[in-house]
Amino acid sequence: MSLTDSIPNNVDLGSDKKLLRALEKWQPDFINWWMEMGPDGFQKDEIYLRTAISVDPKGWANYEYVKMPDYRWGIFLTPREGERDIGFGDHAGDKAWNEVPGELRSILRRIIVTQADTEPASVEQQRQLGKTAPSMYDLRNLFQVNVEEGRHLWAMVHLLHQYFGRDGREEAEALLQRRSGHPDTPRILQTFNEKTDDWLSFFMFTMFTDRDGKYQLAALSESGFDPLARATQFMLTEESFHLFTGETGVERIVQRAAELTKLDPNGDARAQGGIDLATIQKWINFWFSSAVELFGGEISSNAADYFATGLKGRFREREKYTEHKALEGVYSMVVPGEQGRLATRDVPLRNAMNEILRDEYVADCERACRKWNHVIKKSGLDVELYIPSRRFNRSMGMYAGQSFAPNGEPISKEHFESMRTKWLPTPEDREYVRSLMTAVHERGKIANWIAPPKQGVDGKPFDWEYVRFAQ
């Protein structure tokens, strides 16, 4: 691995001068984008950040104080010894590709660009959050997530530059030109255009939206295009911290909500300056229903093509499945039926690949919710949070345009609208949550609406100086 090159890497950039020059040309544009759209107001501060200096299990995380613009964004692929076979689809058993097959060039570029576009988008969505961080620990974690999303962008841009020529370079430039939420140049996927202007939304984003990223990356890590598989495998290593940030962040807000509910004589956490459990449920409903759309249509010919061509597999394809062609099986899917009822339909397995991946995701979210409910139960409250049905509040896929209750039962549009303010955040809810967002940037202190973490970062205590503010 070269850490001394202008771009740290383990892809032997030094031997490909043309590629190195192309990436060095893109690098200042990336820094300009970072300064314009990265965390606002903290670029001169020293942050206790984790930086990848090696890809082996014990050496990829090196902690030190870094000013974010000086972060060593690099290109790292999980090493592989020997040749690898394609694990699924029509080419199962063939040697994995180290170059892009000509017939798959367009489809593969679309997959990489779509994944790449999510990385800078989330940084843009979270640009202002540092100004209202509930603790120095959380401030540091926000910036860790941000710089690693930047590195994930580098991972995808490297693939575009190395394997897609001029088209790839133009796509890489466009990644720095689109803007989250911009009316004319929005990000590709709608979830990445949603506002993330309060910390409850940030934790929901890293819980639900980044968790979608985990499953998309895991499916791509099975890819027959070996550079993509190796790039996403290493991205997954870093992604786990983002999921931890979201899952434990929500858990800490739930814990504090339960504590304040018990403390208040009327059982009103808001009266004690906290976020009540009913409001947390609304945020869950909103962000989960937004994230499940990222998996795509329930019945999808695109997903079938991705699987058939060996570009995108199932979650843990090699570990969980013994039959990797998926030509014969069917998937029993609940679909909208006649007169507003639901029906079950058998769908050819390949056409249900999005839904199979969504199943894994939903089960993971339900696991996390059970942990949150355990926290509530320990407090003595008889309340449970829930993950809504995947049919709830959908604007894409076969459930779009129809109305479902959070438990998935079909309801009339009028019924849904009458319950909207109970199920989803209202402008007043959002204003209330934003009113609590006051920065706590002092060591060892934390906002009233969230519980402190069980432990700090890198074995350090909660009151560690995670950020050294510039004078």
C-alpha positions as CSV (number, residue, x, y, z in Angstrom):
1,M,0.0,0.0,0.0
2,S,1.3,3.5,-0.8
3,L,0.4,6.2,1.7
4,T,2.9,8.6,0.3
5,D,1.4,9.0,-3.1
6,S,-0.6,12.1,-3.7
7,I,-3.6,9.8,-3.4
8,P,-3.1,7.0,-0.9
9,N,-3.9,3.6,-2.5
10,N,-3.4,-0.1,-2.7
11,V,-4.2,-0.3,-6.4
12,D,-0.6,0.6,-7.6
13,L,-1.6,4.0,-9.0
14,G,2.0,4.8,-9.5
15,S,2.3,2.3,-12.4
16,D,-0.6,3.9,-14.3
17,K,0.5,7.5,-14.9
18,K,-2.5,8.3,-17.1
19,L,-5.0,7.2,-14.4
20,L,-3.0,8.9,-11.7
21,R,-3.0,12.2,-13.7
22,A,-6.7,11.9,-14.2
23,L,-7.4,11.4,-10.6
24,E,-5.0,14.1,-9.5
25,K,-7.0,16.4,-11.8
26,W,-10.2,15.4,-10.1
27,Q,-8.7,15.7,-6.6
28,P,-8.8,19.6,-6.3
29,D,-12.3,19.6,-7.6
30,F,-13.2,17.2,-4.9
31,I,-11.6,19.4,-2.2
32,N,-13.4,22.5,-3.7
33,W,-16.7,20.5,-3.4
34,W,-15.8,19.5,0.2
35,M,-15.1,23.1,1.2
36,E,-18.3,24.3,-0.4
37,M,-20.7,21.4,0.6
38,G,-18.9,19.6,3.5
39,P,-19.4,20.4,7.2
40,D,-20.0,24.1,7.5
41,G,-17.8,26.0,10.0
42,F,-15.4,23.2,11.2
43,Q,-12.8,22.9,8.5
44,K,-10.1,24.5,10.7
45,D,-10.8,22.3,13.7
46,E,-8.8,19.2,14.6
47,I,-11.1,16.2,14.8
48,Y,-10.1,12.8,16.4
49,L,-10.7,10.8,13.2
50,R,-10.2,7.2,12.1
51,T,-8.2,7.0,8.9
52,A,-7.6,3.8,6.8
53,I,-3.9,3.1,6.5
54,S,-4.1,-0.6,5.8
55,V,-6.8,-3.0,4.6
56,D,-6.0,-5.8,6.9
57,P,-8.5,-6.4,9.8
58,K,-6.2,-5.0,12.5
59,G,-4.6,-2.1,10.7
60,W,-7.3,-0.3,8.7
61,A,-8.3,2.1,11.5
62,N,-5.7,4.6,12.7
63,Y,-6.9,7.4,15.0
64,E,-5.4,10.8,15.2
65,Y,-6.3,14.5,15.2
66,V,-6.9,15.7,11.6
67,K,-8.3,18.8,10.0
68,M,-11.0,17.5,7.7
69,P,-9.6,19.1,4.5
70,D,-6.3,17.3,5.3
71,Y,-8.0,13.9,5.6
72,R,-6.2,11.3,3.5
73,W,-9.0,10.2,1.2
74,G,-7.6,7.1,-0.6
75,I,-8.5,4.2,-2.8
76,F,-8.5,0.9,-1.1
77,L,-9.7,-2.5,-2.4
78,T,-9.9,-5.6,-0.3
79,P,-6.9,-7.8,-1.4
80,R,-7.6,-11.1,-3.1
81,E,-5.2,-14.0,-3.6
82,G,-5.6,-15.9,-6.8
83,E,-8.5,-15.8,-9.2
84,R,-12.1,-15.8,-8.1
85,D,-15.2,-17.3,-9.7
86,I,-18.4,-15.6,-10.4
87,G,-20.8,-16.8,-7.7
88,F,-24.3,-16.5,-9.3
89,G,-26.3,-15.9,-12.4
90,D,-25.9,-17.2,-16.0
91,H,-22.1,-16.9,-15.6
92,A,-21.8,-18.8,-12.3
93,G,-18.6,-20.7,-12.2
94,D,-16.8,-18.6,-14.8
95,K,-13.8,-16.6,-13.9
96,A,-14.6,-13.2,-12.4
97,W,-13.9,-10.2,-14.7
98,N,-11.0,-7.8,-14.1
99,E,-12.1,-5.7,-17.1
100,V,-15.6,-4.5,-18.0
101,P,-17.3,-6.9,-20.4
102,G,-18.3,-4.8,-23.4
103,E,-21.9,-5.9,-23.4
104,L,-22.3,-4.9,-19.7
105,R,-20.6,-1.5,-19.9
106,S,-23.7,0.6,-19.9
107,I,-25.5,-1.3,-17.2
108,L,-22.4,-1.5,-14.9
109,R,-21.7,2.2,-15.3
110,R,-25.3,3.0,-14.2
111,I,-24.9,0.8,-11.1
112,I,-21.7,2.5,-10.1
113,V,-22.9,6.0,-10.8
114,T,-26.1,5.4,-8.8
115,Q,-24.1,4.1,-5.8
116,A,-21.5,6.9,-6.1
117,D,-24.2,9.6,-6.2
118,T,-25.4,8.7,-2.7
119,E,-22.0,9.3,-1.1
120,P,-21.6,13.1,-1.6
121,A,-25.4,13.5,-1.2
122,S,-25.4,12.5,2.4
123,V,-22.5,14.8,3.2
124,E,-24.5,17.7,1.7
125,Q,-27.6,16.7,3.6
126,Q,-25.7,16.8,6.9
127,R,-23.7,20.0,6.2
128,Q,-25.2,22.2,8.9
129,L,-25.7,19.5,11.6
130,G,-22.3,20.2,13.4
131,K,-23.7,23.6,14.5
132,T,-26.3,21.8,16.7
133,A,-24.4,18.7,17.9
134,P,-25.7,17.4,21.2
135,S,-22.2,16.6,22.4
136,M,-18.6,16.6,21.4
137,Y,-18.7,12.8,21.0
138,D,-21.6,13.1,18.5
139,L,-19.9,16.0,16.7
140,R,-16.9,13.8,16.1
141,N,-19.0,10.9,14.9
142,L,-20.8,13.1,12.5
143,F,-17.5,14.1,10.9
144,Q,-16.3,10.5,10.9
145,V,-19.3,9.5,8.9
146,N,-18.8,12.5,6.5
147,V,-15.2,11.9,5.7
148,E,-15.8,8.2,5.1
149,E,-18.7,9.0,2.8
150,G,-16.1,11.1,0.9
151,R,-13.8,8.1,0.7
152,H,-16.6,5.9,-0.6
153,L,-17.0,8.5,-3.3
154,W,-13.4,8.1,-4.1
155,A,-13.8,4.3,-4.3
156,M,-16.5,4.6,-7.0
157,V,-14.7,7.5,-8.8
158,H,-11.6,5.3,-9.1
159,L,-13.7,2.6,-10.9
160,L,-15.3,5.2,-13.2
161,H,-11.9,6.7,-14.1
162,Q,-10.0,3.4,-14.6
163,Y,-12.6,1.3,-16.4
164,F,-15.0,3.7,-18.3
165,G,-12.7,6.2,-20.1
166,R,-14.0,9.5,-21.1
167,D,-17.6,8.5,-20.1
168,G,-16.4,7.7,-16.6
169,R,-14.5,10.9,-16.2
170,E,-17.6,12.9,-17.2
171,E,-19.7,10.9,-14.8
172,A,-17.1,11.6,-12.0
173,E,-17.3,15.3,-12.7
174,A,-21.1,15.3,-12.6
175,L,-21.0,13.7,-9.2
176,L,-19.5,17.0,-7.9
177,Q,-22.0,19.1,-9.8
178,R,-25.3,17.6,-8.6
179,R,-26.6,18.9,-5.3
180,S,-28.9,17.3,-2.7
181,G,-32.3,18.9,-2.8
182,H,-31.4,21.3,-5.7
183,P,-34.5,21.9,-7.9
184,D,-32.5,21.7,-11.2
185,T,-29.6,19.3,-10.3
186,P,-30.9,17.0,-7.6
187,R,-29.3,13.8,-6.5
188,I,-30.5,10.7,-8.4
189,L,-32.4,9.0,-5.5
190,Q,-35.1,11.0,-3.7
191,T,-34.1,9.9,-0.2
192,F,-30.9,11.8,-0.7
193,N,-32.8,15.0,-1.5
194,E,-34.6,14.9,1.8
195,K,-33.7,17.5,4.5
196,T,-31.6,16.2,7.4
197,D,-31.7,19.3,9.5
198,D,-32.1,17.9,13.0
199,W,-30.2,15.2,14.8
200,L,-33.2,12.9,15.2
201,S,-33.3,12.8,11.4
202,F,-29.5,12.3,11.3
203,F,-29.7,9.2,13.5
204,M,-32.7,7.9,11.5
205,F,-30.8,8.5,8.3
206,T,-27.7,6.6,9.5
207,M,-30.1,3.9,10.9
208,F,-32.3,3.4,7.9
209,T,-30.8,5.0,4.8
210,D,-27.2,3.9,5.5
211,R,-28.5,0.5,6.3
212,D,-30.0,0.3,2.8
213,G,-26.4,1.1,1.8
214,K,-25.1,-1.9,3.7
215,Y,-27.4,-4.3,1.8
216,Q,-26.7,-2.7,-1.6
217,L,-23.0,-2.8,-1.0
218,A,-23.2,-6.4,0.2
219,A,-25.1,-7.4,-3.0
220,L,-22.4,-5.6,-5.1
221,S,-19.6,-7.2,-3.1
222,E,-20.7,-10.5,-4.8
223,S,-20.3,-9.0,-8.2
224,G,-18.6,-10.8,-11.0
225,F,-16.8,-7.6,-11.8
226,D,-14.0,-8.1,-9.4
227,P,-12.8,-4.5,-8.9
228,L,-16.3,-3.5,-7.9
229,A,-16.6,-6.5,-5.5
230,R,-13.3,-5.7,-3.8
231,A,-14.1,-1.9,-3.5
232,T,-17.5,-2.5,-1.9
233,Q,-16.1,-5.1,0.5
234,F,-13.8,-2.5,2.0
235,M,-16.5,0.1,2.0
236,L,-18.6,-2.3,4.1
237,T,-15.9,-2.3,6.7
238,E,-16.3,1.4,7.2
239,E,-20.1,1.4,6.8
240,S,-20.6,-0.6,10.0
241,F,-19.7,2.5,12.0
242,H,-22.3,4.5,10.3
243,L,-25.0,1.9,11.2
244,F,-23.7,1.8,14.7
245,T,-24.0,5.6,14.9
246,G,-27.7,5.5,13.8
247,E,-28.8,2.5,15.8
248,T,-27.3,3.6,19.1
249,G,-28.2,7.2,18.4
250,V,-31.9,6.3,18.2
251,E,-31.5,4.0,21.2
252,R,-30.0,6.9,23.3
253,I,-32.9,9.2,22.3
254,V,-35.4,6.4,23.2
255,Q,-33.7,5.9,26.5
256,R,-33.8,9.6,27.4
257,A,-37.5,9.8,26.2
258,A,-38.4,7.0,28.6
259,E,-36.5,8.6,31.4
260,L,-38.2,12.0,30.9
261,T,-41.6,10.4,30.5
262,K,-41.1,8.7,33.9
263,L,-39.8,11.9,35.4
264,D,-42.8,14.1,34.3
265,P,-45.9,13.9,36.6
266,N,-48.0,13.8,33.5
267,G,-45.8,11.4,31.6
268,D,-45.0,14.0,29.0
269,A,-41.4,13.9,27.8
270,R,-41.9,17.1,25.9
271,A,-42.7,19.0,29.1
272,Q,-39.3,17.9,30.4
273,G,-37.5,19.2,27.2
274,G,-37.2,15.8,25.6
275,I,-38.5,14.1,22.4
276,D,-41.5,11.9,23.3
277,L,-41.8,8.3,22.0
278,A,-44.8,9.2,19.8
279,T,-42.6,11.7,17.9
280,I,-39.8,9.2,17.6
281,Q,-42.3,6.7,16.0
282,K,-43.3,9.3,13.4
283,W,-39.6,9.8,12.5
284,I,-39.2,6.0,12.2
285,N,-42.3,5.8,10.0
286,F,-41.0,8.6,7.7
287,W,-37.4,7.5,7.3
288,F,-38.1,3.7,7.1
289,S,-40.8,4.2,4.4
290,S,-38.4,6.5,2.5
291,A,-35.5,4.0,2.8
292,V,-37.3,0.9,1.6
293,E,-38.0,2.6,-1.7
294,L,-34.2,2.6,-2.4
295,F,-34.4,-1.1,-3.1
296,G,-36.5,-0.5,-6.2
297,G,-39.6,-2.1,-7.6
298,E,-40.9,-5.2,-6.0
299,I,-41.0,-7.0,-9.4
300,S,-38.1,-5.8,-11.4
301,S,-36.7,-6.8,-14.8
302,N,-33.6,-4.7,-14.1
303,A,-32.9,-6.6,-10.9
304,A,-33.3,-9.8,-12.8
305,D,-30.8,-8.6,-15.4
306,Y,-28.3,-7.6,-12.7
307,F,-28.5,-11.1,-11.2
308,A,-28.5,-12.9,-14.5
309,T,-25.4,-11.0,-15.8
310,G,-23.5,-11.6,-12.5
311,L,-23.3,-7.9,-11.6
312,K,-25.3,-7.9,-8.4
313,G,-26.1,-10.9,-6.2
314,R,-28.1,-11.6,-3.1
315,F,-27.1,-10.7,0.4
316,R,-24.3,-13.2,1.4
317,E,-25.0,-15.1,-1.9
318,R,-22.3,-17.7,-1.4
319,E,-22.9,-18.3,2.3
320,K,-26.7,-18.4,2.4
321,Y,-27.7,-20.1,-0.9
322,T,-26.8,-23.4,-2.5
323,E,-28.5,-22.8,-5.8
324,H,-27.0,-19.8,-7.5
325,K,-28.8,-19.7,-10.9
326,A,-32.3,-18.9,-9.4
327,L,-33.9,-20.0,-12.6
328,E,-36.6,-22.4,-11.3
329,G,-37.8,-21.0,-8.0
330,V,-40.6,-18.5,-7.2
331,Y,-41.1,-15.9,-4.6
332,S,-44.5,-15.6,-3.0
333,M,-45.3,-11.9,-2.9
334,V,-48.2,-9.9,-1.4
335,V,-49.6,-7.7,-4.1
336,P,-52.5,-5.3,-4.4
337,G,-55.5,-7.3,-5.5
338,E,-59.0,-6.5,-6.6
339,Q,-61.3,-4.1,-4.8
340,G,-58.4,-2.8,-2.6
341,R,-57.6,-6.2,-1.1
342,L,-54.3,-7.9,-0.9
343,A,-53.5,-11.1,-2.8
344,T,-50.5,-13.5,-2.9
345,R,-48.7,-14.0,-6.2
346,D,-45.8,-16.2,-7.1
347,V,-43.1,-14.3,-9.0
348,P,-40.2,-15.8,-10.8
349,L,-37.3,-15.7,-8.4
350,R,-35.0,-13.5,-10.5
351,N,-37.7,-10.9,-10.8
352,A,-38.0,-10.7,-7.0
353,M,-34.4,-9.9,-6.3
354,N,-35.1,-6.4,-5.0
355,E,-37.7,-7.9,-2.6
356,I,-35.4,-10.6,-1.4
357,L,-32.8,-8.0,-0.5
358,R,-35.6,-5.9,1.1
359,D,-36.5,-8.9,3.3
360,E,-33.0,-8.9,4.7
361,Y,-33.2,-5.2,5.4
362,V,-36.6,-5.3,7.1
363,A,-35.5,-8.1,9.3
364,D,-32.4,-6.1,10.4
365,C,-34.5,-3.0,11.1
366,E,-36.9,-5.1,13.2
367,R,-34.0,-6.5,15.2
368,A,-32.8,-3.0,16.1
369,C,-36.4,-2.0,17.0
370,R,-36.6,-4.9,19.5
371,K,-33.5,-3.5,21.2
372,W,-35.1,-0.1,21.5
373,N,-38.2,-1.7,23.0
374,H,-36.1,-3.6,25.5
375,V,-34.8,-0.2,26.7
376,I,-38.3,1.1,27.0
377,K,-39.4,-2.0,28.9
378,K,-36.5,-1.8,31.3
379,S,-37.7,1.8,32.2
380,G,-41.1,0.4,33.2
381,L,-43.1,1.9,30.4
382,D,-45.8,-0.1,28.7
383,V,-45.1,1.3,25.2
384,E,-43.6,-0.3,22.1
385,L,-42.1,1.2,19.0
386,Y,-42.6,-0.6,15.7
387,I,-41.2,-0.8,12.2
388,P,-44.1,0.0,9.8
389,S,-45.1,-2.3,7.0
390,R,-43.1,-1.9,3.7
391,R,-46.4,-1.0,2.1
392,F,-46.9,2.1,4.3
393,N,-46.4,5.6,2.8
394,R,-44.9,4.5,-0.5
395,S,-44.5,6.7,-3.5
396,M,-42.7,4.1,-5.7
397,G,-43.3,0.5,-6.6
398,M,-46.5,-1.4,-6.8
399,Y,-47.9,0.0,-3.5
400,A,-47.6,3.6,-4.7
401,G,-50.8,5.5,-5.1
402,Q,-52.6,3.3,-2.6
403,S,-53.1,3.7,1.1
404,F,-52.0,1.4,3.8
405,A,-52.0,1.7,7.6
406,P,-48.6,1.2,9.4
407,N,-49.5,-2.5,9.9
408,G,-49.9,-2.9,6.2
409,E,-53.7,-3.2,6.0
410,P,-55.3,-1.5,3.0
411,I,-57.3,1.6,4.0
412,S,-59.0,4.3,2.1
413,K,-57.2,7.5,1.0
414,E,-59.5,9.5,3.3
415,H,-58.6,7.3,6.3
416,F,-54.9,7.7,5.6
417,E,-55.2,11.5,5.3
418,S,-57.2,11.6,8.6
419,M,-54.4,9.8,10.3
420,R,-51.4,11.5,8.6
421,T,-50.6,13.8,11.5
422,K,-50.6,10.8,13.9
423,W,-48.4,8.6,11.8
424,L,-46.0,11.1,10.1
425,P,-44.1,14.2,11.3
426,T,-46.1,17.4,11.1
427,P,-44.6,20.9,10.5
428,E,-45.2,21.5,14.2
429,D,-43.4,18.3,15.2
430,R,-40.4,19.3,13.0
431,E,-40.4,22.8,14.5
432,Y,-40.5,21.4,18.0
433,V,-37.6,19.0,17.4
434,R,-35.5,21.7,15.7
435,S,-36.2,23.9,18.8
436,L,-34.2,21.4,20.9
437,M,-31.2,21.4,18.6
438,T,-28.8,23.6,20.5
439,A,-25.1,22.9,20.3
440,V,-23.4,21.4,23.3
441,H,-19.7,21.5,22.4
442,E,-18.2,21.3,25.9
443,R,-16.3,18.2,27.0
444,G,-18.4,15.7,29.0
445,K,-21.6,17.6,28.6
446,I,-24.7,16.5,26.5
447,A,-28.1,17.9,25.5
448,N,-31.1,17.1,27.6
449,W,-33.0,15.1,24.9
450,I,-30.4,12.3,24.5
451,A,-28.6,9.9,26.8
452,P,-24.8,9.7,26.8
453,P,-23.3,6.7,25.0
454,K,-22.3,3.6,26.9
455,Q,-18.7,4.1,25.9
456,G,-16.5,6.5,23.9
457,V,-14.5,6.2,20.7
458,D,-11.3,4.1,20.5
459,G,-11.5,3.2,24.1
460,K,-11.6,6.8,25.2
461,P,-14.1,8.1,27.7
462,F,-17.2,10.1,26.8
463,D,-15.5,13.4,28.1
464,W,-12.5,13.0,25.8
465,E,-11.6,16.0,23.8
466,Y,-12.8,14.6,20.5
467,V,-12.7,18.0,18.8
468,R,-10.0,20.6,19.3
469,F,-11.6,23.9,18.2
470,A,-9.5,26.4,16.4
471,Q,-9.0,29.6,18.3
